[in-house]
């Protein structure tokens, strides 16, 4: 190999790494604003004169439209290219996040959150799909770990620093600052748009073909169980986290700053250990890490259901977050390997399942609160424990492999294979 080609290869690798950092920054901001809202529910309900349960609709109002829209963003990106779709989505995120600061009633705030969810949902799934475009499967754990670490960091600082900052600068300025940060990331992304792959050629698909294309992603056992676990994981974590702010108010009588400090541990494990968890998945496979992650999350819910001292709350929040950080990035890695020709669509379905789960989880947990926090946490924890035990068998084939090995889906016999007689 010539020195010139080495230089070009190093330059391309450096550009790829800088693009990863910028996408991680955008991911951080999107999750920051997503997670800073739930701890503000007690304050916003008092501000707008509605009940906490009514104000709690602000969470699914963002999560469910976000999940639905990802189906279209992923498909559009496979047809039009990653860059134009991501650019439009990030612009929408900037505009609607800033506009949220103008809300003067609960219904207006919920409406702006709905529009933000619809507009912003193309950034993260396309960023995840881009990792499938730029990195081979056996090297994909680390960049996915960066992106999921950014999600965890955004969740951590949104749930803690976000609510604390809101107490000092006000919730309106908080949304405006996030929009400004996202606008800066958008400007910095422009020099790297050439790294985004070109759209695939071919005729446009009909609606029935689009539906059939999505169905084919879950037609295999590997696809069905992976998306199924993504969906349930969203229900569990979305339900438990959405109501932790109210839990801390009712059980410990905390204010906004206290809620932020108590939730300080949430997201920290993924923020610090995301790339490390990704490397561990690349090296040792996902078959043991996934059941362990589900089990850790189940144990965290069980601990929250007990009357633990306040000093243990940040640690329990951290272990709850660790359970998410050990599962969702690894499931996303499997998704990027289901169909390498439709990574954008596959990742769109992944984020759809996750965010629909987040939204439904917040609704279901809110209904379960009629039985009290102890019973709601115990029920969610019991189902998560059952999922952890089932995952031992469900993901037993997700062993590590080298670059020359085929993925589990590649090893399956194809019905239309032709062999010479």
C-alpha positions as CSV (number, residue, x, y, z in Angstrom):
1,X,0.0,0.0,0.0
2,X,1.4,3.4,-1.0
3,X,2.0,6.2,1.5
4,X,-0.6,8.3,-0.3
5,X,-3.3,5.8,0.3
6,X,-2.3,5.5,3.9
7,X,-2.7,9.3,4.3
8,X,-6.1,9.3,2.6
9,X,-7.2,6.4,4.7
10,X,-6.2,8.2,7.9
11,X,-7.9,11.4,6.8
12,X,-11.1,9.5,6.0
13,X,-10.9,7.8,9.4
14,X,-10.4,11.1,11.2
15,X,-13.4,12.6,9.4
16,X,-15.5,9.6,10.3
17,X,-14.6,10.0,13.9
18,X,-15.3,13.8,13.9
19,X,-18.7,13.0,12.3
20,X,-19.4,10.5,15.1
21,X,-18.6,13.2,17.7
22,X,-21.0,15.7,16.1
23,X,-23.8,13.1,15.8
24,X,-23.2,12.2,19.5
25,X,-23.6,15.9,20.3
26,X,-26.9,16.1,18.5
27,X,-28.0,12.9,20.1
28,X,-27.1,14.3,23.5
29,X,-29.2,17.4,23.0
30,X,-32.2,15.5,21.8
31,X,-32.2,13.2,24.8
32,X,-31.4,16.1,27.1
33,X,-34.6,17.9,26.1
34,X,-36.5,14.6,26.1
35,X,-35.5,13.7,29.6
36,X,-35.7,17.1,31.2
37,X,-39.4,17.3,30.9
38,X,-40.5,14.3,33.1
39,X,-38.9,15.7,36.3
40,X,-40.6,19.0,35.6
41,X,-44.1,17.4,35.6
42,X,-44.9,18.4,39.3
43,X,-43.9,22.0,38.7
44,X,-45.6,22.3,35.3
45,X,-48.8,20.8,36.7
46,X,-48.9,23.5,39.4
47,X,-47.9,26.2,36.9
48,X,-50.7,25.4,34.5
49,X,-53.3,24.4,37.1
50,X,-53.7,20.8,36.0
51,X,-53.3,17.4,37.8
52,X,-49.9,15.6,37.6
53,X,-51.5,12.8,35.7
54,X,-52.9,15.2,33.1
55,X,-49.6,17.0,32.8
56,X,-48.0,13.6,32.5
57,X,-49.4,13.4,28.9
58,X,-46.6,15.6,27.9
59,X,-44.3,12.5,27.8
60,X,-46.3,10.3,25.5
61,X,-47.3,13.4,23.4
62,X,-43.6,13.5,22.5
63,X,-42.6,9.9,22.5
64,X,-45.4,8.3,20.5
65,X,-45.3,10.7,17.5
66,X,-41.5,10.4,17.6
67,X,-41.7,6.7,17.3
68,X,-44.3,6.8,14.5
69,X,-42.4,9.3,12.4
70,X,-39.2,7.2,12.5
71,X,-40.9,4.7,10.2
72,X,-41.0,7.3,7.5
73,X,-37.7,8.9,8.1
74,X,-35.8,5.6,7.9
75,X,-37.6,4.7,4.6
76,X,-37.1,8.2,3.2
77,X,-33.4,8.1,4.0
78,X,-32.9,4.8,2.2
79,X,-34.5,6.5,-0.9
80,X,-33.4,10.1,-0.7
81,X,-30.2,9.7,1.3
82,X,-29.3,10.2,4.9
83,X,-28.1,13.8,4.8
84,X,-31.1,15.7,3.4
85,X,-33.5,13.8,5.7
86,X,-31.3,14.3,8.8
87,X,-30.8,18.0,7.9
88,X,-34.6,18.6,7.7
89,X,-35.2,16.7,10.9
90,X,-32.6,18.6,12.8
91,X,-34.0,22.0,11.5
92,X,-37.4,20.9,12.7
93,X,-36.0,20.0,16.1
94,X,-34.4,23.5,16.5
95,X,-37.6,25.3,15.4
96,X,-40.1,23.4,17.5
97,X,-37.9,23.2,20.6
98,X,-37.6,27.0,20.6
99,X,-41.3,27.4,20.0
100,X,-42.1,25.2,23.0
101,X,-40.9,28.1,25.2
102,X,-43.9,30.1,24.0
103,X,-46.5,27.8,25.6
104,X,-48.9,29.4,28.0
105,X,-51.1,26.4,28.8
106,X,-50.7,22.6,29.3
107,X,-52.5,22.0,26.0
108,X,-50.1,24.3,24.1
109,X,-47.1,22.7,25.7
110,X,-48.4,19.2,24.8
111,X,-49.0,20.4,21.2
112,X,-45.5,21.7,20.8
113,X,-44.1,18.5,22.2
114,X,-46.1,16.5,19.7
115,X,-44.7,18.6,16.8
116,X,-41.2,18.3,18.3
117,X,-41.5,14.6,18.4
118,X,-42.7,14.4,14.8
119,X,-39.9,16.7,13.6
120,X,-36.9,15.5,15.6
121,X,-37.3,11.8,15.1
122,X,-35.1,11.6,12.0
123,X,-31.8,12.5,13.6
124,X,-31.0,9.7,16.0
125,X,-32.2,6.7,14.0
126,X,-30.4,8.0,10.9
127,X,-27.3,8.5,13.0
128,X,-27.5,4.9,14.2
129,X,-28.1,3.7,10.6
130,X,-25.1,5.7,9.4
131,X,-23.0,3.7,11.8
132,X,-24.1,0.6,9.9
133,X,-23.1,2.4,6.7
134,X,-19.6,3.5,7.8
135,X,-18.5,0.7,10.2
136,X,-18.5,-3.1,9.6
137,X,-20.5,-5.2,12.1
138,X,-17.5,-6.5,14.0
139,X,-16.4,-2.8,14.7
140,X,-19.9,-1.4,15.2
141,X,-20.1,-1.8,18.9
142,X,-17.8,1.2,19.7
143,X,-19.5,3.9,17.5
144,X,-22.9,2.6,18.7
145,X,-21.6,2.8,22.2
146,X,-20.7,6.5,21.6
147,X,-24.2,7.3,20.4
148,X,-25.9,5.4,23.1
149,X,-23.5,6.9,25.6
150,X,-24.6,10.3,24.3
151,X,-28.2,9.2,24.8
152,X,-27.4,8.2,28.3
153,X,-25.5,11.4,29.0
154,X,-28.3,13.5,27.6
155,X,-30.8,11.5,29.8
156,X,-28.5,11.9,32.8
157,X,-28.0,15.7,32.5
158,X,-31.6,16.3,31.3
159,X,-33.0,14.5,34.3
160,X,-30.7,16.1,36.8
161,X,-28.9,19.3,35.5
162,X,-31.9,20.2,33.3
163,X,-34.4,20.3,36.2
164,X,-31.8,22.1,38.4
165,X,-31.1,24.7,35.7
166,X,-34.8,25.1,35.2
167,X,-35.2,26.2,38.8
168,X,-32.7,29.1,38.2
169,X,-33.2,30.2,34.6
170,X,-36.8,29.0,34.1
171,X,-38.1,26.2,31.9
172,X,-38.7,28.5,28.9
173,X,-35.0,29.6,28.7
174,X,-34.0,26.0,29.1
175,X,-35.8,25.0,25.8
176,X,-34.3,28.1,24.0
177,X,-30.8,27.1,25.1
178,X,-31.2,23.6,23.8
179,X,-32.5,24.9,20.5
180,X,-29.4,27.2,20.2
181,X,-27.0,24.3,20.9
182,X,-28.7,22.1,18.3
183,X,-28.4,25.0,15.7
184,X,-24.6,25.1,16.4
185,X,-24.3,21.3,15.8
186,X,-26.3,21.7,12.6
187,X,-23.9,24.3,11.3
188,X,-20.8,22.1,12.2
189,X,-22.3,19.1,10.4
190,X,-22.2,20.7,6.9
191,X,-18.5,20.0,6.1
192,X,-19.1,16.3,6.7
193,X,-22.2,15.8,4.5
194,X,-20.1,14.0,1.8
195,X,-19.6,11.1,4.2
196,X,-23.3,10.4,4.1
197,X,-24.0,7.6,1.6
198,X,-25.9,8.3,-1.6
199,X,-29.5,7.1,-1.9
200,X,-30.1,3.7,-3.4
201,X,-31.4,3.6,-6.9
202,X,-34.7,2.0,-7.9
203,X,-38.4,2.6,-8.4
204,X,-40.4,4.0,-5.5
205,X,-42.2,1.5,-3.4
206,X,-46.0,1.3,-3.1
207,X,-47.7,1.5,0.3
208,X,-48.3,-2.3,0.3
209,X,-44.6,-2.9,-0.6
210,X,-43.5,-0.6,2.2
211,X,-45.7,-2.5,4.7
212,X,-44.4,-5.9,3.3
213,X,-40.8,-4.6,3.6
214,X,-41.3,-3.7,7.3
215,X,-43.0,-7.1,7.9
216,X,-40.0,-8.9,6.4
217,X,-37.8,-7.4,9.1
218,X,-39.7,-9.2,11.8
219,X,-40.4,-12.3,9.7
220,X,-37.3,-14.1,11.0
221,X,-37.0,-15.3,14.6
222,X,-34.0,-13.1,15.1
223,X,-35.8,-10.0,14.0
224,X,-39.0,-10.8,15.9
225,X,-37.4,-11.4,19.2
226,X,-35.0,-8.4,18.8
227,X,-37.8,-5.9,18.0
228,X,-40.0,-7.5,20.7
229,X,-37.4,-6.9,23.4
230,X,-36.8,-3.3,22.1
231,X,-40.5,-2.6,22.5
232,X,-40.7,-4.1,26.0
233,X,-37.5,-2.4,27.1
234,X,-39.1,0.9,26.0
235,X,-42.2,0.2,28.0
236,X,-40.3,-0.7,31.2
237,X,-37.8,2.2,31.2
238,X,-40.2,4.7,29.8
239,X,-42.8,3.8,32.5
240,X,-40.5,3.8,35.5
241,X,-38.5,6.9,34.6
242,X,-41.4,9.1,33.5
243,X,-42.8,9.0,37.0
244,X,-39.7,9.1,39.2
245,X,-40.0,12.8,39.7
246,X,-43.5,12.4,41.2
247,X,-42.2,9.4,43.1
248,X,-39.5,11.6,44.7
249,X,-42.0,14.4,45.5
250,X,-44.5,12.1,47.2
251,X,-42.1,9.8,49.0
252,X,-39.3,12.2,50.0
253,X,-41.0,15.6,49.6
254,X,-38.2,16.9,47.3
255,X,-38.3,20.1,45.3
256,X,-36.9,20.7,41.8
257,X,-33.2,20.9,42.9
258,X,-33.7,17.8,45.1
259,X,-35.2,15.8,42.2
260,X,-32.3,16.8,40.0
261,X,-29.7,15.7,42.5
262,X,-31.5,12.5,43.3
263,X,-31.6,11.5,39.6
264,X,-28.0,12.5,39.1
265,X,-26.9,8.9,38.7
266,X,-29.4,8.2,35.9
267,X,-27.5,8.0,32.5
268,X,-24.1,8.3,34.1
269,X,-23.1,4.6,33.4
270,X,-23.9,4.9,29.7
271,X,-22.2,8.2,29.4
272,X,-19.0,6.9,31.0
273,X,-19.2,3.2,29.9
274,X,-21.1,3.3,26.6
275,X,-18.0,2.7,24.4
276,X,-16.7,0.1,26.8
277,X,-20.0,-1.8,26.8
278,X,-19.9,-1.7,23.0
279,X,-16.4,-3.1,22.9
280,X,-17.4,-5.8,25.3
281,X,-20.2,-6.8,23.0
282,X,-17.8,-6.9,20.0
283,X,-15.4,-9.0,21.9
284,X,-17.6,-11.4,23.9
285,X,-20.9,-11.2,22.1
286,X,-24.4,-10.1,23.3
287,X,-25.7,-13.4,24.6
288,X,-24.7,-12.8,28.2
289,X,-24.7,-9.0,28.4
290,X,-28.3,-8.7,27.4
291,X,-29.9,-11.0,30.1
292,X,-27.6,-9.4,32.7
293,X,-28.8,-5.9,31.7
294,X,-32.5,-6.9,31.8
295,X,-31.9,-8.4,35.3
296,X,-30.1,-5.4,36.6
297,X,-33.0,-3.2,35.5
298,X,-35.5,-5.5,37.2
299,X,-33.6,-5.5,40.4
300,X,-33.5,-1.6,40.4
301,X,-37.3,-1.4,40.1
302,X,-37.6,-3.8,43.0
303,X,-35.3,-1.7,45.1
304,X,-37.3,1.5,44.3
305,X,-40.4,-0.3,45.5
306,X,-38.9,-0.6,48.9
307,X,-38.6,2.2,51.4
308,X,-35.0,2.9,50.8
309,X,-33.2,5.9,52.4
310,X,-32.8,8.9,50.2
311,X,-29.1,8.5,49.9
312,X,-29.6,5.2,48.0
313,X,-31.8,6.8,45.4
314,X,-29.0,8.2,43.1
315,X,-27.3,4.7,43.2
316,X,-30.5,2.9,42.4
317,X,-31.1,5.4,39.5
318,X,-27.6,4.6,38.2
319,X,-28.2,0.9,38.3
320,X,-31.6,1.4,36.5
321,X,-29.7,3.3,33.8
322,X,-27.0,0.7,33.6
323,X,-29.7,-1.9,32.8
324,X,-30.8,0.2,29.9
325,X,-27.2,0.9,28.8
326,X,-26.4,-2.8,28.7
327,X,-29.4,-3.7,26.6
328,X,-30.6,-1.1,24.1
329,X,-27.3,-0.4,22.4
330,X,-26.7,-4.1,22.0
331,X,-30.2,-4.7,20.6
332,X,-29.5,-1.8,18.1
333,X,-26.4,-3.5,17.0
334,X,-28.4,-6.6,16.1
335,X,-30.9,-4.5,14.3
336,X,-28.2,-3.0,12.0
337,X,-27.3,-6.6,11.0
338,X,-30.8,-7.8,10.1
339,X,-30.8,-6.5,6.6
340,X,-27.7,-4.7,5.4
341,X,-29.4,-3.3,2.4
342,X,-32.1,-1.5,4.4
343,X,-30.3,-0.4,7.5
344,X,-32.1,2.9,7.6
345,X,-35.5,1.2,7.5
346,X,-34.5,-1.4,10.0
347,X,-33.2,1.3,12.4
348,X,-36.4,3.3,11.9
349,X,-38.5,0.3,13.0
350,X,-36.1,-0.1,16.0
351,X,-36.7,3.5,17.1
352,X,-40.4,3.2,16.4
353,X,-40.6,0.2,18.7
354,X,-38.5,1.9,21.4
355,X,-40.3,5.2,21.5
356,X,-43.8,3.7,21.2
357,X,-42.7,1.6,24.1
358,X,-41.6,4.7,26.0
359,X,-44.9,6.5,25.4
360,X,-47.1,3.4,26.2
361,X,-44.9,2.7,29.3
362,X,-45.6,6.1,30.7
363,X,-49.3,5.7,30.1
364,X,-49.5,2.2,31.6
365,X,-47.4,3.1,34.6
366,X,-49.5,6.1,35.2
367,X,-52.6,3.9,35.2
368,X,-50.9,1.4,37.5
369,X,-50.3,4.3,40.0
370,X,-53.9,3.9,41.0
371,X,-52.6,0.9,43.0
372,X,-49.7,2.9,44.4
373,X,-46.0,3.3,43.6
374,X,-45.0,0.1,45.4
375,X,-47.4,-2.1,43.4
376,X,-46.6,-0.4,40.1
377,X,-42.9,-0.8,40.5
378,X,-43.2,-4.4,41.7
379,X,-45.4,-5.3,38.6
380,X,-43.0,-3.7,36.1
381,X,-40.0,-5.3,37.9
382,X,-41.5,-8.8,37.8
383,X,-42.2,-8.7,34.1
384,X,-38.7,-7.3,33.5
385,X,-37.2,-10.2,35.5
386,X,-39.2,-12.7,33.4
387,X,-37.8,-11.0,30.3
388,X,-34.3,-11.4,31.6
389,X,-34.7,-15.1,32.2
390,X,-36.2,-15.6,28.7
391,X,-33.3,-13.6,27.2
392,X,-30.8,-16.3,28.2
393,X,-32.5,-18.6,25.6
394,X,-33.6,-16.0,23.1
395,X,-30.2,-14.5,22.5
396,X,-28.0,-17.6,23.0
397,X,-26.8,-17.4,19.3
398,X,-25.5,-13.8,19.6
399,X,-21.9,-14.9,20.1
400,X,-18.9,-12.9,19.0
401,X,-17.6,-13.4,15.5
402,X,-14.8,-12.2,13.4
403,X,-15.1,-10.3,10.1
404,X,-15.0,-13.4,8.0
405,X,-17.9,-15.0,9.8
406,X,-21.5,-14.8,8.7
407,X,-24.2,-13.3,10.9
408,X,-26.9,-15.5,12.3
409,X,-29.4,-14.3,9.7
410,X,-26.9,-15.1,6.9
411,X,-26.6,-18.7,8.2
412,X,-30.3,-19.3,7.7
413,X,-31.3,-21.2,4.6
414,X,-32.9,-19.1,2.0
415,X,-36.1,-20.5,0.3
416,X,-35.0,-19.3,-3.1
417,X,-31.4,-20.7,-3.0
418,X,-30.5,-22.5,-6.1
419,X,-28.0,-25.3,-6.1
420,X,-26.4,-27.1,-9.1
421,X,-27.6,-30.7,-9.5
